[in-house]
């Protein structure tokens, strides 16, 4: 078969490659849309010797360069219906196989989640809900002045990669001033996104909401520290949908403990989940969700559809949108 679905996890295969996607694949290719794993490739090399295109998602097995050359000699491209390709892409790229990722599709729900939390934070949702939970309506109503509202508030984005850029685009619908810290962002891109570049220190010290979208690599880990969190404006909110490893969590705990006016909204932690008894669970100004910002439920089908669209562009000779290169892996999540 020239086109196969390769995935080690039955659940991910069946949910990401839903009938609406497999029907398209069957119409476009010779793919039988069954799930194959690495063991199938290694034990039946003749079956996969002519494979030119692999579709996959979470559960994509890794191969060495030697295995790729031996067992997948005809392979031209891997279409990964999920986000990060760091776990498997390099050997394929080193062998001249193109790799495509649906990171842009996965960015959509993360950006939607982020924008929703930013707007809620601007409306004082997190502080108000805590006060009402304590049956202190008078205190909640008393806050209806200076700190509440989104009009012309400053929002800070840490990182303007795929997700941060989409957040910036979505925020154009609101009357907000968007600041951004991203050493790799060109002035042209900043102008296109409508963001004002600034230092990390300025971003934390001047923005009512700070949202982390850094790629996870050794250079960014434990990058956000007490000096950043302690400098935040009164009643500011820190939002993390990136990776927990970029936060010095003991520093964030300290800042939240010292500054009950601050709020943290954490969709990710490090490790994940946080261990039992971690202060994040008990701090009243820390709100946690279990890594739900990314594609879940019916949203995961979007990722496979993006990859089928990319396959159509590639095979038709139309410029592709979501190819991953070795250079990109240096800064991608």
C-alpha positions in Angstrom: 0.0 0.0 0.0 1.3 3.5 -0.9 -0.7 5.1 2.0 -1.1 3.7 5.5 -2.1 4.9 9.0 0.6 4.2 11.5 -0.4 4.5 15.2 0.4 2.5 18.3 -2.7 3.6 20.3 -6.1 2.3 19.1 -8.1 5.0 20.9 -6.2 7.8 19.2 -6.5 6.1 15.8 -10.3 5.7 16.1 -11.0 9.2 17.5 -8.6 11.3 15.3 -9.2 9.3 12.1 -13.0 9.4 12.4 -15.2 8.3 9.5 -15.4 11.7 8.0 -11.6 11.6 7.6 -11.2 8.0 6.6 -13.9 8.3 3.9 -11.8 11.1 2.4 -8.6 9.1 2.6 -10.2 6.1 0.9 -11.5 8.3 -1.9 -8.1 9.9 -2.4 -5.7 7.0 -1.8 -5.4 3.3 -1.7 -5.3 3.5 2.2 -7.4 0.8 3.9 -7.5 3.0 7.0 -6.7 0.1 9.3 -4.3 0.8 12.2 -0.7 -0.5 11.8 2.1 -0.3 14.3 5.8 -0.5 14.1 5.8 -4.2 14.7 3.7 -4.7 11.6 6.3 -2.8 9.5 9.3 -4.7 10.9 7.7 -8.1 10.6 6.2 -7.7 7.2 8.6 -5.5 5.2 7.2 -6.5 1.8 3.8 -5.1 2.7 5.3 -1.6 3.4 8.1 -1.5 0.9 6.1 0.6 -1.5 4.6 2.9 1.2 5.0 6.5 0.2 2.7 8.3 2.7 2.1 7.7 6.4 -0.7 9.3 8.3 -0.5 9.3 12.1 -1.3 11.1 15.3 -0.5 10.7 19.0 1.1 7.2 19.2 3.3 7.7 16.2 6.2 5.2 16.7 9.8 6.3 16.4 12.2 4.8 13.8 15.9 5.0 13.5 17.4 6.2 10.2 18.5 2.7 9.4 15.0 1.3 10.0 13.5 4.0 7.7 16.0 3.2 4.9 15.5 -0.6 5.3 11.7 -0.9 6.0 10.3 2.2 4.4 12.5 2.8 1.4 9.8 4.5 -0.7 8.5 6.8 1.9 8.0 10.4 0.8 6.1 12.1 3.7 4.6 11.7 7.1 1.4 13.5 7.9 1.1 13.9 11.7 -2.4 14.6 12.9 -1.4 16.1 16.2 1.0 18.8 17.4 4.7 18.3 18.5 6.8 16.1 16.2 9.9 16.3 18.4 9.6 12.6 19.5 10.0 11.1 16.0 10.7 13.7 13.2 14.5 14.0 13.1 15.4 10.6 11.6 12.7 11.0 8.9 13.9 14.4 8.0 17.5 13.2 8.0 16.4 10.6 5.5 14.9 13.1 3.2 11.3 12.3 4.2 9.0 15.3 4.5 7.2 15.8 7.8 3.9 17.7 8.2 2.2 18.5 11.5 -1.3 19.6 12.4 0.2 22.0 15.1 -1.9 24.8 13.5 -5.1 22.8 14.0 -4.1 22.1 17.6 -3.4 25.8 18.1 -7.0 26.7 17.5 -8.6 25.3 20.7 -5.6 26.5 22.8 -6.0 30.0 21.4 -9.8 29.9 22.0 -9.3 28.7 25.6 -6.6 31.4 26.1 -8.7 34.3 24.8 -11.7 33.1 26.9 -9.6 33.2 30.0 -8.1 36.6 29.2 -11.6 38.1 28.8 -12.8 36.5 32.0 -9.8 37.8 33.9 -10.4 41.3 32.6 -14.0 41.1 33.9 -12.6 40.1 37.3 -14.3 36.7 37.1 -11.7 34.8 39.2 -11.7 37.2 42.1 -15.5 37.8 42.0 -16.2 34.0 42.0 -13.9 33.5 45.0 -15.7 36.3 46.9 -19.2 35.0 46.1 -18.1 31.5 47.1 -17.2 33.0 50.5 -20.7 34.6 50.5 -19.1 38.1 50.5 -21.2 39.7 47.8 -20.6 43.2 49.3 -16.9 42.8 48.7 -17.5 41.6 45.2 -19.8 44.5 44.4 -17.4 47.0 45.9 -14.9 45.9 43.3 -17.0 47.1 40.4 -14.8 50.1 39.8 -11.2 50.4 38.6 -10.0 46.9 38.1 -12.9 45.5 36.2 -13.3 45.6 32.4 -11.3 44.8 29.3 -11.5 48.2 27.5 -7.9 49.2 26.6 -6.3 47.0 29.2 -2.8 45.6 28.5 -2.5 41.9 27.8 1.0 40.3 27.5 1.9 37.3 25.4 5.1 35.4 26.1 6.0 33.9 22.8 4.4 34.5 19.4 4.7 31.2 17.7 1.7 29.5 16.1 -0.4 29.6 19.2 0.7 33.0 20.5 0.2 34.5 17.0 -3.3 33.1 16.8 -4.2 34.5 20.2 -3.0 37.9 19.0 -5.2 37.6 15.9 -8.2 36.7 17.9 -7.6 39.5 20.4 -8.0 42.0 17.5 -11.7 41.6 18.0 -11.3 43.4 21.4 -10.3 46.9 22.5 -7.1 45.7 24.1 -3.4 46.8 24.0 -1.4 43.6 23.3 2.2 43.5 24.3 4.5 40.6 23.3 7.9 39.2 24.3 9.4 37.1 21.6 13.1 37.4 20.7 12.5 35.7 17.4 9.7 38.0 16.2 10.5 40.4 13.4 9.1 44.0 13.4 7.1 43.1 10.4 5.4 40.2 12.1 4.7 42.4 15.2 3.1 45.0 13.0 1.0 42.4 11.3 -0.2 40.9 14.6 -0.9 44.3 16.1 1.3 43.7 19.1 3.9 45.9 20.8 7.3 44.1 21.4 8.7 44.5 24.9 11.0 42.9 27.4 9.8 40.1 29.6 10.3 42.4 32.6 8.1 45.1 31.1 5.5 42.7 30.1 5.0 41.3 33.6 5.2 44.7 35.2 2.6 46.5 33.0 0.1 43.9 31.8 -3.2 43.0 33.6 -3.0 39.5 32.1 0.2 37.6 31.1 -0.2 34.5 29.0 2.6 32.0 28.4 3.1 30.4 24.9 6.8 29.6 24.9 8.1 26.6 23.2 9.4 23.9 25.6 13.2 23.6 25.2 16.2 23.7 27.5 16.5 27.5 27.0 13.0 28.3 28.2 12.7 25.9 31.1 12.5 27.6 34.6 12.5 30.9 32.8 9.6 32.5 34.7 10.7 33.3 38.2 9.7 35.2 41.4 11.0 38.5 40.1 8.5 38.3 37.3 5.5 37.2 39.3 6.1 39.5 42.2 6.3 42.5 39.8 2.8 42.0 38.4 0.2 44.7 38.7 -2.5 44.6 41.4 -5.1 42.0 40.6 -3.2 40.7 37.6 -3.6 37.2 36.2 -0.9 34.7 35.0 -2.2 32.2 32.5 -0.2 29.2 31.4 -1.3 26.9 28.5 2.3 26.4 27.3 4.3 24.1 29.4 4.8 23.9 33.2 8.5 23.5 32.9 9.0 27.1 32.0 7.7 28.2 35.4 9.8 28.0 38.6 6.7 26.7 40.4 8.0 27.3 44.0 8.4 31.0 43.0 4.9 31.1 41.6 3.6 29.6 44.9 5.5 32.2 46.9 4.1 35.1 44.8 0.5 33.8 45.0 0.9 33.3 48.8 2.3 36.8 49.3 -0.1 38.4 46.9 -3.6 37.1 47.3 -4.7 39.8 44.8 -2.9 37.9 42.0 -4.5 35.0 40.1 -2.9 32.0 38.3 -4.8 30.0 35.8 -2.8 26.8 35.0 -3.8 24.3 32.4 -0.3 22.8 32.6 2.2 22.1 35.4 5.5 20.4 35.9 5.3 17.5 36.6 1.8 16.9 35.3 -0.3 16.3 37.2 1.1 18.1 40.2 1.9 15.7 43.1 -0.7 15.2 45.9 -0.5 18.0 48.5 1.0 20.5 46.1 0.1 24.1 47.2 -1.5 24.7 43.8 -4.4 22.6 44.9 -5.1 24.6 48.0 -4.2 28.2 47.1 -7.5 30.1 46.7 -6.1 32.3 43.9 -4.9 29.3 41.8 -7.3 27.8 39.3 -6.3 24.6 37.5 -7.6 22.6 34.6 -6.2 19.2 33.5 -4.5 20.1 30.2 -7.8 20.7 28.4 -6.7 23.7 26.3 -5.5 21.5 23.4 -7.6 19.5 21.0 -10.1 17.2 22.9 -13.3 15.4 22.0 -14.5 16.3 18.5 -11.8 18.9 18.1 -9.2 16.2 17.4 -10.8 15.4 14.1 -9.8 18.8 12.9 -6.1 17.8 13.1 -6.6 14.8 10.8 -8.6 16.9 8.3 -5.7 19.5 8.2 -3.3 16.6 7.3 -5.6 15.3 4.5 -5.8 18.8 3.2 -2.0 19.0 3.3 -1.7 15.7 1.4 -4.0 17.1 -1.3 -1.8 20.2 -1.6 1.4 18.2 -1.8 0.3 15.7 -4.3 -1.3 18.4 -6.5 1.9 20.5 -6.5 0.2 23.3 -4.6 2.3 25.1 -1.9 2.0 23.3 1.4 1.3 25.1 4.7 2.5 22.9 7.6 5.8 21.4 6.7 8.3 20.9 9.5 12.0 21.4 8.9 15.1 20.5 11.0 15.6 24.2 11.6 12.1 24.6 12.9 12.6 21.9 15.4 15.1 24.1 17.2 12.4 26.4 18.4 9.1 24.5 18.0 7.3 23.0 21.0 
